[in-house]
Amino acid sequence: MKKETRKQEKKLEIDNRVNELEKMLEQEKVNRLTVLAEFQNYKKRLENEKNDYRVFATKMIISQLMQILDDFGRAKKDIEEKIKDSKVQSEVLNSIKMLNEKIAFIVMQNGYEEIPAKTGDKFNPELMEAITSVEVKDKKDEGTLIHVDQKGYKHIESGIVFRTAKVIVGKLNS
């Protein structure tokens, strides 16, 4: 009887130890899966942050290039007004045009396009910002663009406006 009781105690002890080890193994599995999930979340978060930074940096550079394109446009007007020698004017304007085209190509390669806006077009508040209005006499000129002061740009794929065109709009005298 003692032998049998001892066997039962030993078996009970072994069963308890097995149960304890199984619980420990299950806890280790849970811990491992938790760490793995946390690591995957960390990798995703890091990738998202990298992507956000890339997008931010690209937008900053594109914004600066757009300002240079604006400067080229103003320089072209100044040269046409101030340089009377047609040969010199032509050479300078060709140089400006070449540089302007290169920068415009970089902007386009990065997914942005110019918002079409020219004198005589109807004002579109979704794409344009009216910086001022000027008095017009003809009713047909009301709400039309009198002058485009700064070009606007939008993202080609999404259509999201990156920078509105800054314009002067005609307003009928009341």
KEVEXBA-245336 format. One record per residue (C-alpha): residue number from 1; residue in one letter; x, y, z. Coordinates in steps of 0.2 Angstrom, whole numbers, always signed. Each point is the difference from the previous one (the first is absolute). Layout:
! residues N
NODE/NUM/A/X/Y/Z
...
//
This chain:
! residues 174
NODE/1/M/+0/+0/+0
NODE/2/K/+14/+12/+4
NODE/3/K/+8/-4/-17
NODE/4/E/-17/+4/-9
NODE/5/T/-2/+16/+10
NODE/6/R/+17/+5/-4
NODE/7/K/-3/-4/-18
NODE/8/Q/-16/+11/+0
NODE/9/E/+9/+14/+9
NODE/10/K/+14/-1/-13
NODE/11/K/-12/+0/-14
NODE/12/L/-10/+14/+7
NODE/13/E/+17/+10/+2
NODE/14/I/+5/-4/-18
NODE/15/D/-18/+5/-6
NODE/16/N/+2/+17/+10
NODE/17/R/+17/+3/-7
NODE/18/V/-6/-4/-18
NODE/19/N/-15/+12/+3
NODE/20/E/+12/+13/+7
NODE/21/L/+12/-2/-15
NODE/22/E/-15/+1/-12
NODE/23/K/-6/+16/+8
NODE/24/M/+18/+7/-1
NODE/25/L/+1/-5/-19
NODE/26/E/-17/+8/-4
NODE/27/Q/+6/+16/+9
NODE/28/E/+16/+0/-10
NODE/29/K/-10/-2/-16
NODE/30/V/-11/+15/+4
NODE/31/N/+16/+10/+5
NODE/32/R/+8/-5/-16
NODE/33/L/-15/+5/-11
NODE/34/T/-2/+16/+10
NODE/35/V/+18/+5/-4
NODE/36/L/-2/-5/-18
NODE/37/A/-15/+10/-2
NODE/38/E/+8/+15/+9
NODE/39/F/+15/-1/-12
NODE/40/Q/-11/-1/-15
NODE/41/N/-10/+15/+6
NODE/42/Y/+17/+9/+3
NODE/43/K/+6/-4/-18
NODE/44/K/-17/+6/-7
NODE/45/R/+1/+16/+10
NODE/46/L/+18/+3/-5
NODE/47/E/-4/-3/-18
NODE/48/N/-15/+12/+1
NODE/49/E/+11/+13/+8
NODE/50/K/+13/-2/-14
NODE/51/N/-13/+2/-13
NODE/52/D/-7/+16/+9
NODE/53/Y/+17/+7/+1
NODE/54/R/+3/-4/-19
NODE/55/V/-17/+8/-5
NODE/56/F/+4/+16/+11
NODE/57/A/+17/+2/-7
NODE/58/T/-6/-2/-18
NODE/59/K/-14/+13/+3
NODE/60/M/+13/+12/+7
NODE/61/I/+11/-2/-15
NODE/62/I/-14/+1/-12
NODE/63/S/-6/+16/+8
NODE/64/Q/+17/+8/-1
NODE/65/L/+1/-5/-19
NODE/66/M/-17/+7/-3
NODE/67/Q/+6/+17/+8
NODE/68/I/+15/-1/-12
NODE/69/L/-12/-3/-15
NODE/70/D/-10/+16/+6
NODE/71/D/+16/+10/+0
NODE/72/F/+4/-6/-17
NODE/73/G/-16/+6/-6
NODE/74/R/+3/+17/+8
NODE/75/A/+17/+1/-7
NODE/76/K/-6/-3/-18
NODE/77/K/-12/+14/+2
NODE/78/D/+13/+12/+6
NODE/79/I/+12/-5/-14
NODE/80/E/-13/+3/-13
NODE/81/E/-3/+17/+7
NODE/82/K/+18/+6/+4
NODE/83/I/+11/-8/-13
NODE/84/K/-3/+8/-17
NODE/85/D/+14/-9/-10
NODE/86/S/-10/-14/-8
NODE/87/K/+15/-11/-1
NODE/88/V/+5/+1/+18
NODE/89/Q/-18/-1/+5
NODE/90/S/-3/-16/-10
NODE/91/E/+16/-8/+7
NODE/92/V/-4/+4/+18
NODE/93/L/-19/-5/-3
NODE/94/N/+6/-17/-7
NODE/95/S/+11/-3/+15
NODE/96/I/-14/+4/+12
NODE/97/K/-12/-11/-10
NODE/98/M/+12/-15/+0
NODE/99/L/+3/+1/+19
NODE/100/N/-19/+3/+2
NODE/101/E/-4/-16/-10
NODE/102/K/+13/-10/+10
NODE/103/I/-8/+5/+17
NODE/104/A/-17/-2/-7
NODE/105/F/+4/-18/-5
NODE/106/I/+7/-4/+17
NODE/107/V/-16/+6/+8
NODE/108/M/-10/-11/-13
NODE/109/Q/+11/-15/+3
NODE/110/N/-5/+1/+19
NODE/111/G/-18/-1/-4
NODE/112/Y/-6/+19/-1
NODE/113/E/-7/+10/-14
NODE/114/E/-4/+18/-3
NODE/115/I/-18/+5/+3
NODE/116/P/-6/+8/-16
NODE/117/A/-4/+18/+3
NODE/118/K/+1/+14/-13
NODE/119/T/-7/+17/-2
NODE/120/G/-18/-1/-5
NODE/121/D/-4/-17/+8
NODE/122/K/-14/-1/+13
NODE/123/F/+5/+1/+18
NODE/124/N/+0/-17/+9
NODE/125/P/+2/+1/+19
NODE/126/E/+5/-18/+1
NODE/127/L/+15/+3/-10
NODE/128/M/+3/+18/+2
NODE/129/E/+2/+14/+13
NODE/130/A/-6/+17/-4
NODE/131/I/+13/+12/+8
NODE/132/T/-10/+15/-6
NODE/133/S/-13/+5/-12
NODE/134/V/+0/+15/-12
NODE/135/E/-15/+9/-7
NODE/136/V/-6/-5/-18
NODE/137/K/-13/+8/-10
NODE/138/D/-7/-14/-11
NODE/139/K/-11/-13/+9
NODE/140/K/+9/-14/-10
NODE/141/D/+16/+4/+9
NODE/142/E/-7/-2/+17
NODE/143/G/+7/-15/+9
NODE/144/T/+14/-2/-13
NODE/145/L/+18/+0/+3
NODE/146/I/+8/+17/-4
NODE/147/H/+18/-6/+5
NODE/148/V/+8/-15/+6
NODE/149/D/+13/+5/+13
NODE/150/Q/+6/-17/+5
NODE/151/K/-2/-17/-8
NODE/152/G/-9/-14/+10
NODE/153/Y/+5/-18/+0
NODE/154/K/-10/-16/+4
NODE/155/H/+5/-18/+2
NODE/156/I/-2/-10/-16
NODE/157/E/-7/-16/+7
NODE/158/S/-10/+6/+15
NODE/159/G/-6/+16/-7
NODE/160/I/+4/+8/+16
NODE/161/V/+4/+19/-1
NODE/162/F/+18/+2/+6
NODE/163/R/+0/+19/-2
NODE/164/T/-14/+11/-7
NODE/165/A/+2/+12/-14
NODE/166/K/+1/+18/+7
NODE/167/V/-11/+10/-12
NODE/168/I/-8/+17/-2
NODE/169/V/-19/-1/-4
NODE/170/G/-11/+12/-9
NODE/171/K/-14/+8/+10
NODE/172/L/-15/+9/-8
NODE/173/N/-3/+17/+7
NODE/174/S/-16/+0/+10
//
